Amino acid sequence: MRYNALVNSFVDLAMQSWLYNPHIVIRAAEVATAFGQDGTIIDGDDWWRTMPVRPVIYEDADANKYYHELVPYVHPTGADDLVLGTIAYAANGQATYTPSFQGRLLAEAGTLVPIAAGPQDAIDVAGMLFSDYYYHFTDNLTNMEHYRCHTISEGDFLWIVRRGEVYLDAASAVTSGEILNTDVTTAGEVLPATAIDVLGTIGEYHATLEDHLWGPNFHAVAEARETIEEAGEVLSWLDLPKRFSR
């Protein structure tokens, strides 16, 4: 799902006001000014984990509404840049942007959720990236793309989805109701949990059972809300554990 409809397509549900729309990136050099800090960027995102979630409703271009709970994320010190997509310009200057990470999950370490060692623990997933981010709140109403964010760099601040109804990038066919884990082939994608092995050893039973359980040290990250016949975006309920449990 693209997050580039209208500038007022996000509606905040919390009582407090926010200075920026959820798909606005605040560059590292401006974070201190924007949030009234003392000029020090918080390393490793630890301070931001104590912040409350930001509940919003997102309405897409077809008037479909989705509930999201967002959390703040600061790209960690030492993490490589995260290239969000590519842009091409026509002869008249009109831009076409192609996102790289539509429906992809971001790890707390500052990379797409890795594929090594099988499905990852849910607590190591920071949340889902939006498809589109900007530096200025009006840029997604233009065709010139002057303020589109192409790259997330060390110390940049952004919002990501931690809970709610989202479209995740699935690596295979998915059946509605299936538990989803992080993929073991493509970073940041999801796949259906392996069936519980009730015929093998106790160790094999527990290893597959973990894929279906919710909690910080288990592997369930979402539940599919629809059936898709092949790899692609699947409507899901993303449900990551409380972030302060890290």
C-alpha positions in Angstrom: 0.0 0.0 0.0 1.3 3.5 -0.9 1.2 6.2 1.7 1.2 9.2 -0.7 -2.5 10.1 -1.1 -3.3 13.5 0.4 -1.6 15.4 3.1 -4.5 15.0 5.4 -4.9 11.3 4.9 -3.6 10.7 8.4 -5.9 11.6 11.3 -4.4 11.5 14.8 -6.6 9.9 17.5 -4.6 10.9 20.6 -5.3 14.0 22.7 -1.9 15.6 22.1 -0.9 17.4 19.0 2.0 16.6 16.8 4.0 19.0 14.7 4.5 16.7 11.7 2.5 14.2 9.8 3.6 10.6 10.3 5.4 10.2 7.0 7.7 13.2 7.6 11.3 12.4 8.2 13.3 14.8 10.4 16.9 14.8 9.5 19.5 14.2 12.2 20.8 17.7 12.2 17.2 19.0 12.9 16.0 16.4 15.5 17.2 18.5 18.4 15.4 21.6 17.2 12.2 19.8 16.3 11.9 18.0 19.7 13.5 20.6 22.0 16.4 18.5 23.1 19.8 19.7 24.1 21.4 19.1 20.7 22.4 15.5 21.4 21.0 12.8 19.2 20.1 9.8 21.3 22.2 6.8 20.3 20.6 3.4 19.5 17.1 4.7 19.7 16.9 3.8 23.4 15.3 7.1 24.6 12.6 7.0 21.9 11.5 3.5 23.0 10.0 5.0 26.1 7.7 7.3 24.1 4.0 6.4 23.9 2.5 5.0 20.7 0.8 7.4 18.2 -2.6 6.0 17.2 -3.8 7.2 13.8 -6.3 6.4 11.1 -4.9 6.3 7.6 -7.4 6.9 4.7 -6.1 5.8 1.2 -7.1 7.3 -2.1 -10.1 4.9 -2.4 -11.5 6.0 1.0 -10.4 2.8 2.8 -9.5 3.4 6.4 -6.8 1.6 8.4 -5.9 1.8 12.1 -2.2 2.1 12.9 -0.2 2.5 16.1 3.0 4.2 15.3 6.2 4.4 17.2 9.2 6.8 16.9 12.4 5.5 15.4 15.8 7.0 15.2 18.2 5.4 12.7 20.9 4.0 15.0 24.5 5.2 15.3 26.7 3.2 13.0 23.9 1.8 10.9 24.3 2.0 7.1 22.0 4.3 5.1 18.7 2.8 4.1 17.8 3.6 0.5 14.0 3.8 0.3 13.5 3.9 -3.4 14.4 5.2 -6.8 13.1 8.2 -8.8 13.0 8.9 -12.5 12.2 12.2 -14.2 10.4 12.7 -17.5 11.4 15.4 -20.0 8.9 17.8 -18.6 10.3 17.4 -15.1 7.5 15.2 -13.7 8.9 12.6 -11.3 8.0 8.9 -10.9 9.0 7.4 -7.6 9.3 3.6 -7.1 9.5 2.5 -3.4 11.9 -0.3 -2.6 10.4 -1.4 0.7 6.6 -1.4 0.3 5.2 -3.4 3.2 8.7 -4.3 4.6 9.6 -4.7 8.2 12.5 -2.8 9.8 14.8 -4.3 12.5 15.8 -2.3 15.6 19.4 -2.7 14.3 18.7 -0.3 11.4 18.3 -2.8 8.6 15.4 -4.7 7.0 14.7 -7.6 9.3 17.4 -10.1 8.5 16.8 -13.6 7.2 19.6 -15.5 9.1 18.8 -18.1 11.6 15.2 -18.5 10.6 12.3 -16.3 11.7 13.3 -13.6 14.1 12.0 -12.9 17.6 9.1 -10.4 17.4 10.9 -8.0 19.8 13.7 -7.5 17.3 11.3 -6.0 14.8 10.9 -2.3 15.1 7.9 -2.0 12.8 6.8 -1.5 9.2 8.2 1.2 7.0 5.8 3.4 5.1 6.2 3.2 1.3 6.7 7.0 1.0 8.5 9.5 3.3 9.0 13.2 2.9 11.0 16.1 4.4 8.2 18.6 3.9 4.5 18.0 4.5 3.3 19.5 1.2 5.6 17.6 -1.1 3.3 14.7 -1.8 0.8 17.1 -3.4 3.3 18.0 -6.2 4.9 16.2 -9.1 8.4 17.6 -8.7 9.5 15.6 -5.7 11.7 18.4 -4.3 11.4 17.2 -0.7 11.0 13.4 -1.0 13.1 11.4 1.4 15.1 8.8 -0.6 17.6 7.7 2.1 17.4 7.2 5.9 20.7 8.1 7.5 22.2 7.8 11.0 20.3 9.9 13.5 17.3 10.5 11.2 13.9 10.5 13.0 10.8 8.8 11.5 7.6 7.1 12.4 7.0 3.4 11.7 3.9 1.1 12.2 4.1 -1.2 15.2 0.5 -2.4 15.4 -2.6 -2.3 13.2 -4.1 -3.2 9.9 -1.4 -3.1 7.2 -0.4 -4.6 3.9 2.8 -6.7 4.5 5.1 -7.9 1.7 4.7 -11.7 1.7 7.2 -14.0 0.2 4.7 -16.7 -0.8 1.0 -17.5 -1.0 -0.9 -16.8 2.2 -4.2 -18.0 3.6 -6.5 -15.8 5.7 -6.0 -16.5 9.4 -2.4 -17.8 9.1 0.2 -16.6 11.5 3.0 -14.7 9.8 6.7 -14.8 10.7 9.7 -12.9 9.3 10.9 -14.4 6.0 14.0 -16.6 5.7 14.7 -15.6 2.1 14.1 -11.9 1.5 14.9 -9.3 4.2 11.9 -7.5 5.6 9.3 -9.8 4.1 6.9 -12.2 5.9 5.8 -15.8 5.3 3.3 -18.2 6.9 4.5 -19.9 10.0 5.7 -23.5 9.6 3.0 -26.1 10.6 3.5 -27.3 14.1 5.3 -30.6 14.1 3.3 -32.9 16.4 4.9 -36.1 15.1 8.6 -35.3 15.7 10.7 -34.9 18.8 9.9 -32.6 21.7 12.6 -30.2 20.4 11.1 -30.2 16.9 7.6 -29.6 18.4 8.8 -26.6 20.4 10.8 -25.2 17.5 7.7 -25.0 15.3 5.4 -24.0 18.2 7.5 -20.8 18.7 6.5 -19.7 15.2 2.8 -19.6 16.2 3.1 -17.9 19.6 2.9 -14.1 20.4 5.3 -12.4 22.7 8.8 -10.8 22.8 10.8 -14.0 22.4 8.4 -15.8 20.0 8.1 -15.5 16.2 4.5 -14.4 15.4 4.5 -10.9 14.1 1.2 -10.7 12.3 -2.0 -12.6 11.3 -3.2 -12.6 7.7 -6.6 -11.0 7.0 -7.0 -12.2 3.5 -5.9 -15.0 1.1 -3.4 -14.4 -1.7 -2.5 -17.0 -4.3 1.1 -16.0 -4.8 3.8 -13.7 -3.3 2.8 -10.1 -2.9 1.1 -7.7 -0.5 -1.3 -9.3 2.0 -3.7 -7.5 4.3 -2.6 -8.4 7.8 -3.0 -7.4 11.5 0.5 -6.5 12.6 0.9 -7.1 16.4 4.4 -6.6 17.7 5.1 -6.7 21.5 5.5 -3.6 23.7 8.7 -2.0 22.6 9.9 -1.2 26.1 10.2 -4.9 26.8 13.6 -4.9 24.9 
